[in-house]
Amino acid sequence: MPNGDFESWSSGASSAPDALSLDAGSVAREGTTKTIGSYSMKITGTGGDYPLVTTNIITVEPSTTYTFSSWAYSDVTGNAR
């Protein structure tokens, strides 16, 4: 996934990181809680919406298995990083 380490934020620290789109909720660059690199992405639901971040840049091939993994951290129910 492009920018899978969340290092590039050309639209600013309170916009979705490069190569991703924020469709619901809010997002912020997080420099304290991270696994790889300097930043993680803090996603928060707003107004009862579930947060949704998407990317359309991944090209896939038929009859091919892909593995996706992520790390999640929650310090308060409903918040994840």
N, C-alpha and C positions, 0 to 999 in steps of 0.2 A: 504494500500500500504506500503510495507516495506520502512523504512526511509522516510516516508511522511513528516516528520518535517525537513528534510535536515540537520540533525545534524552530520551524518557520512560521511566523505570525505577521506577515507583511501588512495586514489590515488593522493591526493593533491587538493589544492584550485582552480586549473584551469582545473580540470578533472570533469567528471560527478560525482555527489554524489553516494554513495553506492546504489546498487540495480537499478540504472538507466543507460541507454546508450545514448550517444550523437551521433546522426546520421547525423546532419548537423548544421552548425553555431558554436558558441563558448559558453562556459559556465564558470562561475566563482562563487566562494562562496562569498556571500554578507552579511556583518554583520551590516549594517546600516539600511536598509529598510527590515523589517521582521514583521511577524504577530505572529508566535509561535516559541519559542526556540531562539537560538542564531544566526541562519543563515537563509537566503533565497537563492534561486538559481537565478542568473542573466543569462539570455539566450539572446544572440545577434546573429542576422543573419549576415553572412559574404559573400561578393561577390555576392549579389543578391539572395542568398539562404534563404529560410525560415528555422529558427531553428527547430530542431526536437529532442525531448528527449523521449525515450521509456523505458518501463519495460516489461519483460516477466514473472514476478514472481507471478502475481495475478492469483489464481485459481478461476474459476467461475463455477457455477452449472447451468444446464439447467432449464428453467422456473423460474428463479430467477431475481428479479429486483435489480440492483445495482445503487447507487448514487455516482457520483464523483463530487467533488467541488474543487475549487482552488481560490487563490487570485492573482490578477494581478496588477502591478503598471507600469506605463509608464511615464518616465520623458522626453523622446524624442520619437517622432514618430518612430516606428520600433524597439524600445527597450522595453523589458518587464522583470519584476522580479516577 
